[in-house]
Amino acid sequence: MINFFVQAFQNRVFVTVLVAWFIAQGAKVLLGVIAEKRFNFRWFVDTGGMPSSHAATVSALATTIGLKYGLKSPVFAITMVFAWIILMDAQGFRRSVGKQAETLNVILDDIYWKKEVREERLKEFLGHTPVEVLIGAIIGILVAIIFM
């Protein structure tokens, strides 16, 4: 088992992707501390927010694969398609689900104040704005270029 982790962390592509994710998640924590003047560990593991760690991760992966194996390689094409799907999902579908959660929470508040039903609030910040995705993608690309 230890050998697995040793080998995984000797993989430059894997380490580059982890660094991009860590930088993006760390930036969320830093921005949260600045904005709210407090630390919340959930910022490090939660989805949504600025920048998109999904975008940073898949952009680092695609860029690293492109630099290592070439832009004409089949593995780069596969990684680019994968990255494109994740980027579109991060700012499209997941953002829509977050907006639906926001609307449902308003409905639940209305029901609660009328004393009819009390429900658990839904998580509203699931997806990303296009700017959050763009910044995350830039972080991933830069990390990949620096590490490769």
C-alpha positions as CSV (number, residue, x, y, z in Angstrom):
1,M,0.0,0.0,0.0
2,I,2.8,2.4,0.8
3,N,4.4,1.5,-2.5
4,F,1.2,2.7,-4.2
5,F,1.5,6.1,-2.7
6,V,5.2,6.4,-3.3
7,Q,4.7,5.6,-7.0
8,A,1.6,7.9,-7.3
9,F,3.6,10.8,-5.9
10,Q,6.4,10.1,-8.3
11,N,4.0,10.6,-11.2
12,R,4.6,14.2,-12.4
13,V,1.2,14.5,-14.0
14,F,-0.6,13.4,-10.9
15,V,1.4,15.7,-8.6
16,T,0.9,18.7,-11.0
17,V,-2.9,18.1,-10.9
18,L,-2.9,17.8,-7.1
19,V,-0.9,21.1,-6.8
20,A,-3.4,22.9,-9.1
21,W,-6.3,21.6,-7.0
22,F,-4.6,22.6,-3.8
23,I,-3.8,26.1,-5.0
24,A,-7.4,26.6,-6.2
25,Q,-8.9,25.3,-2.9
26,G,-6.3,27.3,-0.9
27,A,-7.3,30.4,-2.7
28,K,-11.0,29.8,-1.7
29,V,-9.9,29.5,1.9
30,L,-7.8,32.7,1.7
31,L,-10.6,34.7,0.0
32,G,-13.1,33.4,2.6
33,V,-10.8,34.4,5.5
34,I,-10.4,37.9,3.9
35,A,-14.1,38.3,3.3
36,E,-15.5,36.9,6.5
37,K,-12.5,37.6,8.9
38,R,-12.7,34.0,10.1
39,F,-11.5,30.5,9.1
40,N,-13.9,27.8,8.1
41,F,-12.4,24.4,7.2
42,R,-15.5,23.6,4.9
43,W,-14.1,26.2,2.5
44,F,-11.3,23.8,1.8
45,V,-13.5,20.8,0.9
46,D,-16.8,22.5,-0.3
47,T,-17.8,22.8,-4.0
48,G,-18.5,26.2,-5.7
49,G,-16.8,29.5,-5.1
50,M,-13.9,31.4,-6.6
51,P,-11.8,29.9,-8.2
52,S,-13.2,26.7,-9.5
53,S,-10.9,23.8,-8.4
54,H,-12.7,21.6,-10.9
55,A,-11.5,23.9,-13.7
56,A,-8.0,24.1,-12.2
57,T,-7.7,20.4,-11.9
58,V,-8.9,19.4,-15.4
59,S,-7.1,22.3,-17.0
60,A,-3.9,21.2,-15.3
61,L,-4.5,17.6,-16.4
62,A,-5.1,18.5,-20.0
63,T,-2.2,21.0,-20.2
64,T,0.2,18.6,-18.6
65,I,-0.8,15.7,-20.9
66,G,-0.5,18.0,-23.9
67,L,2.9,19.2,-22.9
68,K,4.1,15.6,-22.0
69,Y,2.6,13.6,-24.9
70,G,2.0,16.3,-27.5
71,L,-1.1,18.1,-28.7
72,K,-1.6,15.5,-31.5
73,S,-1.7,12.5,-29.2
74,P,-4.9,10.6,-28.7
75,V,-4.5,10.8,-24.9
76,F,-4.4,14.6,-25.1
77,A,-7.6,14.5,-27.2
78,I,-9.3,12.3,-24.6
79,T,-8.2,14.6,-21.8
80,M,-9.3,17.7,-23.6
81,V,-12.8,16.3,-24.2
82,F,-12.9,15.2,-20.5
83,A,-11.8,18.7,-19.4
84,W,-14.3,20.4,-21.7
85,I,-17.2,18.4,-20.2
86,I,-16.1,19.2,-16.7
87,L,-15.8,22.9,-17.4
88,M,-19.2,23.1,-19.0
89,D,-20.7,21.1,-16.2
90,A,-19.1,23.3,-13.5
91,Q,-20.7,26.4,-14.9
92,G,-23.8,25.0,-16.5
93,F,-25.6,22.1,-14.9
94,R,-24.1,22.4,-11.4
95,R,-24.9,26.1,-11.4
96,S,-28.5,25.5,-12.4
97,V,-28.9,22.9,-9.7
98,G,-27.6,25.5,-7.2
99,K,-30.1,28.1,-8.4
100,Q,-32.9,25.5,-8.0
101,A,-31.7,24.8,-4.4
102,E,-31.8,28.5,-3.7
103,T,-35.4,28.7,-5.0
104,L,-36.4,25.6,-3.0
105,N,-34.9,27.1,0.1
106,V,-37.1,30.2,-0.3
107,I,-40.1,27.9,-0.7
108,L,-39.1,26.0,2.5
109,D,-38.7,29.3,4.3
110,D,-42.2,30.3,3.3
111,I,-43.6,26.9,4.4
112,Y,-41.7,27.1,7.7
113,W,-43.0,30.6,8.6
114,K,-46.5,29.4,8.0
115,K,-45.7,26.5,10.5
116,E,-46.6,23.8,7.9
117,V,-43.3,22.0,7.4
118,R,-39.7,22.3,8.6
119,E,-37.1,20.9,6.3
120,E,-33.3,20.9,6.0
121,R,-31.9,23.7,3.8
122,L,-30.3,22.6,0.5
123,K,-26.8,23.5,-0.5
124,E,-27.1,26.4,-2.9
125,F,-23.5,26.9,-4.1
126,L,-22.9,23.8,-6.2
127,G,-21.7,25.3,-9.5
128,H,-19.6,28.2,-10.7
129,T,-20.0,31.4,-12.6
130,P,-18.1,31.5,-15.9
131,V,-15.5,33.8,-14.3
132,E,-14.9,31.3,-11.5
133,V,-14.4,28.6,-14.1
134,L,-12.1,30.8,-16.2
135,I,-9.9,31.7,-13.2
136,G,-9.7,28.1,-12.2
137,A,-8.7,27.0,-15.7
138,I,-6.0,29.7,-15.8
139,I,-4.6,28.4,-12.5
140,G,-4.5,24.9,-13.8
141,I,-2.9,25.8,-17.0
142,L,-0.2,28.0,-15.3
143,V,0.5,25.3,-12.7
144,A,1.0,22.7,-15.5
145,I,3.3,25.0,-17.5
146,I,5.4,25.7,-14.4
147,F,5.6,22.1,-13.3
148,M,6.3,20.6,-16.7
